[in-house]
Amino acid sequence: MLLLSLLACHTIEKIGDSAAPTANVCGGEIFVARAGYDTTDPVPADPDAPVFGAAPAPYHTHLSWSDEPSTTMAMVWRTDADTLATRVEYGADTTYGATATGASWLLGVEGAAGRVHEAHLCDLTPGTTYHYRVGGAGNWSEDATFTTAPTPGQAAPFRFAVTGDSRDNQDTWGLVLDAMEAHAPDFYLFSGDAVDLGVNMTEWDAWFEAGKGHIDRRPLMFAHGNHEFQVQNYYALFSQPGNEQWFSFDYADAHFVVLNDTVATAGDRELQAAWMENDLGATAAKWRFALHHMPAYSSCTTHGSNAELQDLWSPVEEAGGVVLDFTGHNHNYERSYPLRDGAQTTAELGTTYVVAAGAGADLYGNDLSNAFTEVAEITQNFVIVDVADGTLTLTAYDLGGNVIDTFTTTR
Ligand SMILES: [Fe+2]
């Protein structure tokens, strides 16, 4: 009932069919996925119209991928409701030279939260740094840069950062971003629960404000958490592949599966298990990672393990070669032993389950009586993963910059 009331009070102009995780294909129609798989036709504003409202300055710009990471980039930003121009200029330097247009829609009831703009840059060169600015003539954002992913399958070294669960402490989220920045990750994974209540735009505004200077320069891929509540804000504010709940993407010789364990439709957890089995069976990537919100294996005293996910998803991940499964939800840091069917195995043969829920939410306790837990720390935290020359190195940090865990494996 709560979920239905939350969905009912937030409407947008432009929505799309998300019945299947088909690609939000670069150069194709931009749509906003929606819980419940609404198929209402989109009503796009004209992105070429040089129409600006009273507050047209773009803000809360952030980057992600809704298509191939080596050749595309998606960007989302906000303005006042009356600004229709949705343009990006981009290129090798600040003379730009290339332009793209996107689509926009009102956020909140009758645009109470302004307008969201989304554009996709296509046909980019892999492994290349671009300058860009968003908005429209006379109302551009400040110049920023991003770098495309290496060619898929290429054994290039890369680094990514993982955290989640900022919830109602966006100041800490800002500190975590600053700490992650010191490691210059190529991109971020966020395991859900960015805000305490997904319908509350004030919380989202604080989350994106803290991200300024970070998520407008490094792409962030997001797993829907239970505190996103399947509200339209989540779908409207992010650009990710397909239904924006379960999807995959490649980066160099790695394959990332993103799942949603807080589903709006009965059977979607089972559906995701079948989808993931096909998806992992179709990739040749050496390194495979999973990202979702609720841990299958956890020693946290508040939520603990999730028996349904252990039955539904863990066997698929373990058989599919997933080396690390990242989650949040349980507000601490945990790493399991490498597991196969719940039993300890080697890092090469099993999946290691990592909880990195350290971006601000109040901390929970640990019950260390579980045999599957190798490391657990009650502290705000984030994880840096390096892959180079056939070796993966995970390093977990607290906000004081202290190393709280390391883990290495080879493939
Ligand atoms: Fe959660």
Boltz pocket constraint, residues with backbone or C-beta under 6 A from the ligand:
constraints:
  - pocket:
      binder: B
      contacts: [[A, 193], [A, 225], [A, 226], [A, 227], [A, 293], [A, 328], [A, 329], [A, 330]]
      max_distance: 6.0
